Amino acid sequence: MITIKISNLGGFTNGIKEIWFCTGSQDLYGDECLAKVAQHSKQIVDKLNKSGMLPYEVVWKPTLITNELIRKTFNEANADENCAGVITWMHTFSPAKSWILGLQEYRKPLMHLHTQFNEELPYDSIDMDFMNENQSAHGDREYGHIVSRMRIERKVVVGHWSDPVVVGKIASWMRTAVGIMESSHIRVMRVADNMRNVAVTEGDKVEAQIKFGWEVDAYPVNEIAESVAAVSQSDTNALVDEYYDKYDILLEGRDPEEFKKHVAVQAQIELGFERFLKEKNYQAIVTHFGDLGALKQLPGLAIQRLMEKGYGFGAEGDWKVAAMVRLMKVMTAGMKDAKGTSMLEDYTYNLVKGKEGILEAHMLEICPSIADGPISIKCQPLSMGDREDPARLVFTSKEGHGIATSLIDLGNRFRLIINDVECKKTEKPMPKLPTATNFWTPEPDIYTGAEAWILAGGAHHTAFTYDLTAEQMGDWAAAMGIEAVYIDKDTKIRDFKRDLMLGEVFYR
């Protein structure tokens, strides 16, 4: 087990996260039975923590048998800033009315682990004492009924607690739970405004704060430009040296000193932006090429580096994508062998039969966490922005499975679109393209996937990750009380249209 301090990720300090383990029972069968219940629960917690599969620690709590203790424990969970959620399990039968007040007052993510201590029936020794003590099969049903009746969102995981599949599901939910809790700590800085006349990057920022807890604030571009201008030459030079040590330099015929000056502009922007974000306590940022004020270049390399440090980003004022990228960075923090998370944009297609895919890129700002192989610095003209040629990191992305998400504002509500995609290498190199790229084929195929995406109202900007699943993001959406639609290997347009219509009824 690895405990992850969220403060290690660019932005804010919010302690080490843990998940509480709360076992339900009753006093009908005496103290000896309750002692076994506590012993078994402690053993489960210990084994879970030693599994090496969990991103956060599981903390055992005393057995819950009364209304008063349940209520007290849940409110303690509410008040503990390190507690990211609670796992509940009914070892014996636990009369569910005892849970009502505690559940009413509980405000954090909830998992119902439907398991039992023993994996196999003890055929030779089983008696009624054993039956009374090991009643999860109907105790969890009693508890599940009251949670359903109270319309409380929760994650249900079924299976033996020692099964690696079950432990994996618990681990997966833990990251969702942290995402649910940390969503309310996401603050997005808007530098200038949205790209003019663009619809999909707009949205109701008040409703976003009500639903997700996000604070979205605008700053004049020259206020952050002043922070950039205040960066010392020595600090800038030191960061440029770091760039030159870390990345390949692709001069492509440009004068080396002139090239370095362009790179230095991005170093100064990175330092100025990061200091400003930390000073104002923001964890995500948006820019717009049409509103650069006193900035000498469109932030490219600088933004790419900030994303790699854990900050969210959205281009052309797309604050929803910026917040979602930040959310995904938090949810994947400390993940072993993580492959990366970034903002991406659907740019252009390859429609050759059998080789179909979408080339994902942007003008500059793709996070190098998704890179595969060498990362280089290029300095190329940019037709938009009317500024100096900006320096940027260029690379190709990793192969493998990922998810692309689009959070859209439908006017009266939000919808999260989640598309499973398969990332691959392009058939040929693209030496004249001065930007980082990803190339993927959406599930179930490019034609169905693109049609479904358009029918659902998906944006051209996406928050993409290799490291989370559609289920995890769907669970986050459910906890936020918004619609999630899935585009995957099972998608059929007729069924998808029906699901969208049902969503219009249910979520209005």
Phi, psi and omega in degrees: 000139178242124173271132186246123174271115184298335180295343176292345179264137185314122171139291189214164178252124179216028170078179177269130186273149176215160179240130181273145178247113185242119182257132178264144177202199176205168183263014184295330187256011171090173186293325181298317178296316180296325177296320178293321178301312179297316180300313180297318181297316178298321180296318178299313180300316180299315181293320177300314181293331180271359184292335185076005184257345188266137178282341182225157182285141171263130183247121179289140175236149180305149183304136183261118183231351182230157175307314185296315182290321177299312180298316180297316182295316180295323178288329173295322176297318177302319187277340184276112184292342178275343180280118181261358180166174183230134170261127178247146179207134179261103181292309172252186173291129180235106182308122195287340178296338177293341184266351190299307185295319178299316179294323178299324185266348182286139187233008185246172179302145185230130170246138171252107178270110180264094183222186168210160186295311180278143177273322184244145172298130176280079192307320186281335187242355186299134178218186183289332175298317177296317180299317181291328182281327186247078189246023183304326183304324176249338175297319179289333176289319176300313180294316179301325179299313185290325178294319177294316180299325181277001177058042181262128178289133176205166175257128178253125177237128186242132175143173182286138187298340179272348183290124180304330177295316179294315179300321177298322178293322176297314180300317180298315180295325179305317180293324175296317180301315178297321176298320178298314182289318184281348177305322182286356177256008181271123177237126185252128176263120175265115175272111187070228189217183178292156172302133187297135176071005176272133186271313195289338179277352176283180178161167182274103183287331176293313179296325177298323177288323178295314185283313191249347183085006184284136169259126183235112186235147179257143175230142174299139185301325183287342175292316177284332176296326176296322177296323177294314182296335182280351179292133184288157178296322181294319177295319179298313181298320180298319179290323176300318177300320177298317177303312185293332176284327189269325189244156171287144180253119181252092183292320180050045176090354181280151176299129184302319181289319177296318177302315183295325178297321178295319177297320180298327177299317179292324177298317179295320177296315179303311182294316180294316178298313184296319178297319179295315178299316180293317181299320182267356179063056173246149183243001179209155184214148172235149174230175177212126182299340180273356182223077184254350176052233183276000178294137183281333180221157167295127179301117181239275177311320181300314180292320179301317178293321178295319176299318180299330179281351177118357178282146173278155179212143171222136182273157177054037177080011185283084185289333179294317177294319179302315180293320180293321177297316177300315179303313180295324177298319178294315183295333182259006183303132177075006183291128178293135178060031177298144183256348170120162183217140183200159161288140174221168179222133172292113187255301184206159187256155157248117185247019174292128183304131181084352181231021187296145176183172179244128175277115179264134180196192164200180181302315183216323208262074176245134186290129180291354176298338181266004186289148173235119181088200187295147175244129185237159173256127172242155173231111187226152175299151176230124185291335182260144176106335177054050179225185178301160174298118184276142173280144181211157173272134178237143182188170168251156188266167181292155170275160176128179183280145175207179174231139173250131182237148176222116175266117183241152176259116182269008179100316178244357182189169176259152174226136174254120178260130183233120182240122170288133182226156178244113182273140183212172176277149174290156183296327182223156175292163181231075189294338183267357181269110187270050180211157172292150183221156167225146180231121182220159171248122179287148171282151356282339175195167187297327185285312178292317182299314180293319179298314180297317179301315180293317178301324181281349179088022184296150182275172175274336171273142177227155166260116189242145173209147170276344201253359176238164180251163175300323179298316180299315180289326175295321176296321176299314179300317179299318178296330179276354178077029179239163180287138170240131174241139186247132172243112186211194185298340182264001186291130171233133190301318181300315179292323181297317178298319178297318179297321177296319178295319177296322177299323178299325180283313188288321189261002182290000000 
